[in-house]
Amino acid sequence: MNEALRKEITYLAIFSLLKRLYLNQQITKEVFDRLNRKNAQEQGCKPLLF
């Protein structure tokens, strides 16, 4: 598996976890947005909008 694909899969897995936490009201929208942006930056991806 190439590095770019591995990073994209990692980003999507973390995005899914963050989305679940937000939908279960365990984190606020502001925290979700901040962590999502940081995750995308670390993985070299564009952040998905939710």
N, CA, C and O atoms as CSV, one atom per row, in Angstrom:
chain,resi,resn,atom,element,x,y,z
A,1,MET,N,N,0.863,-1.171,0.000
A,1,MET,CA,C,0.000,0.000,0.000
A,1,MET,C,C,0.910,1.235,0.000
A,1,MET,O,O,1.851,1.324,0.789
A,2,ASN,N,N,0.619,2.172,-0.886
A,2,ASN,CA,C,1.476,3.355,-0.924
A,2,ASN,C,C,1.144,4.304,0.237
A,2,ASN,O,O,0.083,4.222,0.855
A,3,GLU,N,N,2.068,5.179,0.497
A,3,GLU,CA,C,1.977,6.083,1.652
A,3,GLU,C,C,0.757,7.006,1.596
A,3,GLU,O,O,0.093,7.206,2.613
A,4,ALA,N,N,0.455,7.566,0.432
A,4,ALA,CA,C,-0.683,8.495,0.298
A,4,ALA,C,C,-2.000,7.785,0.607
A,4,ALA,O,O,-2.864,8.344,1.283
A,5,LEU,N,N,-2.153,6.578,0.123
A,5,LEU,CA,C,-3.383,5.821,0.379
A,5,LEU,C,C,-3.506,5.473,1.855
A,5,LEU,O,O,-4.592,5.560,2.427
A,6,ARG,N,N,-2.401,5.081,2.471
A,6,ARG,CA,C,-2.406,4.763,3.902
A,6,ARG,C,C,-2.823,5.981,4.729
A,6,ARG,O,O,-3.609,5.861,5.668
A,7,LYS,N,N,-2.292,7.148,4.374
A,7,LYS,CA,C,-2.637,8.366,5.100
A,7,LYS,C,C,-4.107,8.740,4.909
A,7,LYS,O,O,-4.759,9.188,5.852
A,8,GLU,N,N,-4.632,8.559,3.698
A,8,GLU,CA,C,-6.043,8.868,3.449
A,8,GLU,C,C,-6.956,7.932,4.235
A,8,GLU,O,O,-7.963,8.369,4.791
A,9,ILE,N,N,-6.613,6.660,4.283
A,9,ILE,CA,C,-7.412,5.697,5.054
A,9,ILE,C,C,-7.364,6.043,6.535
A,9,ILE,O,O,-8.382,5.971,7.223
A,10,THR,N,N,-6.197,6.416,7.026
A,10,THR,CA,C,-6.067,6.819,8.427
A,10,THR,C,C,-6.934,8.045,8.710
A,10,THR,O,O,-7.634,8.094,9.721
A,11,TYR,N,N,-6.886,9.037,7.812
A,11,TYR,CA,C,-7.704,10.236,7.992
A,11,TYR,C,C,-9.183,9.877,8.062
A,11,TYR,O,O,-9.898,10.356,8.942
A,12,LEU,N,N,-9.644,9.036,7.138
A,12,LEU,CA,C,-11.067,8.683,7.093
A,12,LEU,C,C,-11.495,7.896,8.323
A,12,LEU,O,O,-12.616,8.071,8.802
A,13,ALA,N,N,-10.631,7.038,8.841
A,13,ALA,CA,C,-10.955,6.282,10.056
A,13,ALA,C,C,-11.110,7.229,11.246
A,13,ALA,O,O,-12.050,7.093,12.029
A,14,ILE,N,N,-10.205,8.173,11.380
A,14,ILE,CA,C,-10.284,9.132,12.486
A,14,ILE,C,C,-11.476,10.061,12.310
A,14,ILE,O,O,-12.143,10.406,13.285
A,15,PHE,N,N,-11.752,10.473,11.064
A,15,PHE,CA,C,-12.923,11.310,10.789
A,15,PHE,C,C,-14.197,10.589,11.235
A,15,PHE,O,O,-15.075,11.193,11.850
A,16,SER,N,N,-14.290,9.315,10.924
A,16,SER,CA,C,-15.456,8.523,11.303
A,16,SER,C,C,-15.614,8.479,12.825
A,16,SER,O,O,-16.722,8.618,13.344
A,17,LEU,N,N,-14.518,8.287,13.525
A,17,LEU,CA,C,-14.554,8.266,14.987
A,17,LEU,C,C,-14.992,9.619,15.545
A,17,LEU,O,O,-15.831,9.679,16.444
A,18,LEU,N,N,-14.427,10.703,15.014
A,18,LEU,CA,C,-14.803,12.040,15.476
A,18,LEU,C,C,-16.280,12.329,15.207
A,18,LEU,O,O,-16.967,12.915,16.043
A,19,LYS,N,N,-16.758,11.915,14.040
A,19,LYS,CA,C,-18.156,12.134,13.691
A,19,LYS,C,C,-19.075,11.387,14.665
A,19,LYS,O,O,-20.092,11.921,15.108
A,20,ARG,N,N,-18.702,10.153,14.987
A,20,ARG,CA,C,-19.499,9.371,15.934
A,20,ARG,C,C,-19.519,10.036,17.319
A,20,ARG,O,O,-20.566,10.096,17.964
A,21,LEU,N,N,-18.364,10.532,17.771
A,21,LEU,CA,C,-18.313,11.228,19.052
A,21,LEU,C,C,-19.206,12.467,19.046
A,21,LEU,O,O,-19.903,12.740,20.022
A,22,TYR,N,N,-19.181,13.208,17.949
A,22,TYR,CA,C,-20.010,14.407,17.839
A,22,TYR,C,C,-21.501,14.048,17.831
A,22,TYR,O,O,-22.297,14.680,18.525
A,23,LEU,N,N,-21.870,13.048,17.054
A,23,LEU,CA,C,-23.280,12.664,16.971
A,23,LEU,C,C,-23.811,12.108,18.285
A,23,LEU,O,O,-25.004,12.212,18.568
A,24,ASN,N,N,-22.929,11.517,19.089
A,24,ASN,CA,C,-23.320,11.020,20.416
A,24,ASN,C,C,-23.182,12.094,21.489
A,24,ASN,O,O,-23.294,11.811,22.682
A,25,GLN,N,N,-22.940,13.319,21.057
A,25,GLN,CA,C,-22.827,14.494,21.926
A,25,GLN,C,C,-21.736,14.345,22.983
A,25,GLN,O,O,-21.879,14.818,24.110
A,26,GLN,N,N,-20.646,13.682,22.602
A,26,GLN,CA,C,-19.520,13.544,23.514
A,26,GLN,C,C,-18.476,14.635,23.286
A,26,GLN,O,O,-17.638,14.890,24.151
A,27,ILE,N,N,-18.531,15.283,22.107
A,27,ILE,CA,C,-17.689,16.442,21.834
A,27,ILE,C,C,-18.564,17.498,21.152
A,27,ILE,O,O,-19.588,17.180,20.549
A,28,THR,N,N,-18.140,18.756,21.259
A,28,THR,CA,C,-18.891,19.846,20.640
A,28,THR,C,C,-18.484,19.987,19.171
A,28,THR,O,O,-17.492,19.407,18.729
A,29,LYS,N,N,-19.266,20.766,18.430
A,29,LYS,CA,C,-18.976,21.023,17.021
A,29,LYS,C,C,-17.624,21.720,16.866
A,29,LYS,O,O,-16.876,21.433,15.932
A,30,GLU,N,N,-17.319,22.624,17.774
A,30,GLU,CA,C,-16.048,23.347,17.713
A,30,GLU,C,C,-14.869,22.390,17.891
A,30,GLU,O,O,-13.872,22.494,17.176
A,31,VAL,N,N,-14.979,21.467,18.831
A,31,VAL,CA,C,-13.921,20.486,19.062
A,31,VAL,C,C,-13.800,19.570,17.847
A,31,VAL,O,O,-12.695,19.263,17.400
A,32,PHE,N,N,-14.947,19.135,17.317
A,32,PHE,CA,C,-14.937,18.296,16.119
A,32,PHE,C,C,-14.201,18.997,14.987
A,32,PHE,O,O,-13.326,18.402,14.358
A,33,ASP,N,N,-14.541,20.244,14.721
A,33,ASP,CA,C,-13.917,20.999,13.625
A,33,ASP,C,C,-12.410,21.147,13.832
A,33,ASP,O,O,-11.631,20.967,12.895
A,34,ARG,N,N,-12.007,21.470,15.040
A,34,ARG,CA,C,-10.583,21.667,15.335
A,34,ARG,C,C,-9.804,20.365,15.149
A,34,ARG,O,O,-8.749,20.354,14.514
A,35,LEU,N,N,-10.325,19.270,15.703
A,35,LEU,CA,C,-9.641,17.987,15.581
A,35,LEU,C,C,-9.638,17.483,14.140
A,35,LEU,O,O,-8.664,16.875,13.697
A,36,ASN,N,N,-10.720,17.730,13.411
A,36,ASN,CA,C,-10.795,17.311,12.024
A,36,ASN,C,C,-9.759,18.056,11.178
A,36,ASN,O,O,-9.078,17.451,10.351
A,37,ARG,N,N,-9.644,19.354,11.387
A,37,ARG,CA,C,-8.645,20.137,10.644
A,37,ARG,C,C,-7.222,19.665,10.968
A,37,ARG,O,O,-6.389,19.515,10.074
A,38,LYS,N,N,-6.960,19.436,12.246
A,38,LYS,CA,C,-5.629,18.995,12.672
A,38,LYS,C,C,-5.316,17.615,12.090
A,38,LYS,O,O,-4.200,17.372,11.632
A,39,ASN,N,N,-6.288,16.723,12.109
A,39,ASN,CA,C,-6.119,15.388,11.549
A,39,ASN,C,C,-5.798,15.474,10.057
A,39,ASN,O,O,-4.878,14.810,9.578
A,40,ALA,N,N,-6.547,16.282,9.332
A,40,ALA,CA,C,-6.308,16.436,7.894
A,40,ALA,C,C,-4.918,17.007,7.634
A,40,ALA,O,O,-4.214,16.560,6.729
A,41,GLN,N,N,-4.535,17.979,8.419
A,41,GLN,CA,C,-3.218,18.586,8.255
A,41,GLN,C,C,-2.115,17.553,8.494
A,41,GLN,O,O,-1.160,17.474,7.721
A,42,GLU,N,N,-2.243,16.773,9.550
A,42,GLU,CA,C,-1.230,15.769,9.877
A,42,GLU,C,C,-1.128,14.685,8.810
A,42,GLU,O,O,-0.040,14.178,8.533
A,43,GLN,N,N,-2.254,14.334,8.219
A,43,GLN,CA,C,-2.275,13.262,7.223
A,43,GLN,C,C,-2.053,13.784,5.797
A,43,GLN,O,O,-1.917,12.993,4.864
A,44,GLY,N,N,-2.017,15.098,5.628
A,44,GLY,CA,C,-1.791,15.685,4.310
A,44,GLY,C,C,-3.005,15.578,3.394
A,44,GLY,O,O,-2.863,15.439,2.179
A,45,CYS,N,N,-4.185,15.643,3.975
A,45,CYS,CA,C,-5.445,15.531,3.215
A,45,CYS,C,C,-6.232,16.834,3.323
A,45,CYS,O,O,-5.937,17.685,4.162
A,46,LYS,N,N,-7.237,16.976,2.463
A,46,LYS,CA,C,-8.191,18.077,2.606
A,46,LYS,C,C,-9.254,17.632,3.608
A,46,LYS,O,O,-9.742,16.504,3.525
A,47,PRO,N,N,-9.620,18.495,4.547
A,47,PRO,CA,C,-10.639,18.083,5.520
A,47,PRO,C,C,-12.017,17.953,4.874
A,47,PRO,O,O,-12.413,18.778,4.051
A,48,LEU,N,N,-12.728,16.914,5.257
A,48,LEU,CA,C,-14.100,16.738,4.814
A,48,LEU,C,C,-15.001,17.675,5.615
A,48,LEU,O,O,-14.723,17.963,6.779
A,49,LEU,N,N,-16.051,18.137,5.010
A,49,LEU,CA,C,-17.018,18.994,5.698
A,49,LEU,C,C,-18.133,18.136,6.246
A,49,LEU,O,O,-18.548,17.154,5.630
A,50,PHE,N,N,-18.615,18.524,7.420
A,50,PHE,CA,C,-19.722,17.794,8.029
A,50,PHE,C,C,-20.717,18.790,8.554
A,50,PHE,O,O,-21.742,18.402,9.114
